[in-house]
């Protein structure tokens, strides 16, 4: 659509800030689990080693057999930082 000057306005679109990472945890039987997953990119391995709790979520949670738990995070560099344990 043109404005009154006859110019077509530009539409700005921002690139996504990072990549959506989906972590899926499953088990065949019911159990209580300690799950840790990366939720934010640390600036360096040294920063991660100094205080991993700034970058990882830690949960103590029940898992029902056959019912996956799904967690998501947005990471700038998932090939380096995405992990679930």
Number of C-alpha atoms within 10 A of each C-alpha: 7 8 8 7 6 8 9 10 9 6 5 6 6 5 6 9 9 13 13 13 17 13 17 11 16 14 14 11 10 13 12 10 14 11 14 15 19 25 22 18 21 20 9 9 11 10 12 15 10 10 11 14 13 14 17 20 14 15 11 10 12 12 18 15 12 12 13 14 14 10 13 13 17 18 20 17 13 17 9 9 17 20 14 17 11
